[in-house]
Amino acid sequence: MNVFEKMGGDVKGRVALKTHFGEPGNKNYLNPELSKPLVQKLGATYVETNVLYGGRRGKTETHIEVAKEHGFDFAPIDILESEGDKTIPVTGLNHFDGVVVGTHMDNYDWFVL
């Protein structure tokens, strides 16, 4: 909260807070209690994307189960590509002419990373 407040800014509207919910069976993720005050202050939604390598974080329904098992159960959760993806064109890159993102990105006015 101290860092966020020192940064200032007028974050209003639909806010997404990007996080990593952690893999099942390990503790290699930030304790959700650290972000809870910020999520509650902003009325934010936790967002993440499914992984490509499978497992429980590879499907939206089980990914959300993992998030809740790890304590991310006090705010809405949105898996950004759960209803599809889209390509955003970019210029100036050597190997790509677009970036693929989840369509739910359009649901937010702000992203806190």
Secondary structure by P-SEA (a helix, b strand, c coil): caaaaaaccccccbbbbbbbccccccccccccccaaaaaaaacbbbbbbbbccccccccaaaaaaaaaaaccccbbbbcccccbbbbbbbcccccccbbbbbccccccccccc
